[in-house]
Amino acid sequence: MQTAFNIIAAALVLLFILNRQLKPRAIREDRPYRQMLILGAIGFYQLGSYDEAASVSTTAWVLLAVSFVVGVAFALVRGTQVHVWREGGVLMRQGNAVTIALWVVSIAVHIGIDVLIGGTGSAAEGLGTTSILAYLAAVLAVQQFVTLRRAEALADRGVTQPMVNA
């Protein structure tokens, strides 16, 4: 039952994220990582609770770490593809088809690795779905970091129009 809840919660969060990625949105420069911290707190709490309830093999944890590393790599690329600009002094960003495609592939990889994790033993089954909120928090934070660094570079050059790969 917990796994079904995790899948539903993760799907709703992912739909929310993808929807927000496609809309022009202001980046709160005063608290750019607030949502990621909230997601991360919930996600890592879930992971800790899962580990206490089940004896998970080292192999399963290594595979989960690989999933996070791959997710971070995709987030680094996504961060370079987001359109960023300033509008009336407000930092704006908007995803596009490339960022959505990268999201879909990264989530598919995470799910694929979850299947591999499930094959390492019954105690590990569901570890990947339990980790999805922590995964989303980590990759969103990395994407936000890259986007903010790009925005700083744009500001130094006085760019105000939407830019990709700047």
ChimeraX attribute file (.defattr): number of C-alpha atoms within 10 A of each C-alpha:
attribute: neighborCount
match mode: 1-to-1
recipient: residues
	/A:1	5
	/A:2	11
	/A:3	14
	/A:4	12
	/A:5	12
	/A:6	20
	/A:7	17
	/A:8	13
	/A:9	15
	/A:10	18
	/A:11	14
	/A:12	12
	/A:13	16
	/A:14	18
	/A:15	12
	/A:16	11
	/A:17	15
	/A:18	17
	/A:19	12
	/A:20	14
	/A:21	19
	/A:22	16
	/A:23	13
	/A:24	14
	/A:25	15
	/A:26	15
	/A:27	18
	/A:28	12
	/A:29	10
	/A:30	7
	/A:31	8
	/A:32	14
	/A:33	17
	/A:34	13
	/A:35	13
	/A:36	21
	/A:37	15
	/A:38	13
	/A:39	20
	/A:40	21
	/A:41	15
	/A:42	16
	/A:43	22
	/A:44	18
	/A:45	16
	/A:46	19
	/A:47	20
	/A:48	13
	/A:49	12
	/A:50	19
	/A:51	16
	/A:52	10
	/A:53	10
	/A:54	13
	/A:55	12
	/A:56	19
	/A:57	15
	/A:58	11
	/A:59	14
	/A:60	23
	/A:61	16
	/A:62	12
	/A:63	18
	/A:64	21
	/A:65	14
	/A:66	14
	/A:67	22
	/A:68	22
	/A:69	15
	/A:70	17
	/A:71	24
	/A:72	21
	/A:73	15
	/A:74	20
	/A:75	26
	/A:76	20
	/A:77	17
	/A:78	25
	/A:79	26
	/A:80	19
	/A:81	23
	/A:82	28
	/A:83	22
	/A:84	30
	/A:85	25
	/A:86	19
	/A:87	12
	/A:88	8
	/A:89	8
	/A:90	14
	/A:91	19
	/A:92	23
	/A:93	24
	/A:94	20
	/A:95	22
	/A:96	15
	/A:97	12
	/A:98	13
	/A:99	23
	/A:100	17
	/A:101	12
	/A:102	17
	/A:103	21
	/A:104	14
	/A:105	14
	/A:106	21
	/A:107	20
	/A:108	12
	/A:109	16
	/A:110	24
	/A:111	16
	/A:112	14
	/A:113	19
	/A:114	24
	/A:115	17
	/A:116	18
	/A:117	25
	/A:118	17
	/A:119	13
	/A:120	16
	/A:121	14
	/A:122	13
	/A:123	18
	/A:124	24
	/A:125	20
	/A:126	19
	/A:127	23
	/A:128	28
	/A:129	24
	/A:130	26
	/A:131	25
	/A:132	29
	/A:133	28
	/A:134	24
	/A:135	27
	/A:136	24
	/A:137	22
	/A:138	22
	/A:139	25
	/A:140	23
	/A:141	23
	/A:142	23
	/A:143	21
	/A:144	22
	/A:145	17
	/A:146	20
	/A:147	25
	/A:148	19
	/A:149	13
	/A:150	22
	/A:151	23
	/A:152	13
	/A:153	13
	/A:154	19
	/A:155	14
	/A:156	9
	/A:157	9
	/A:158	11
	/A:159	15
	/A:160	18
	/A:161	13
	/A:162	16
	/A:163	18
	/A:164	16
	/A:165	12
	/A:166	14
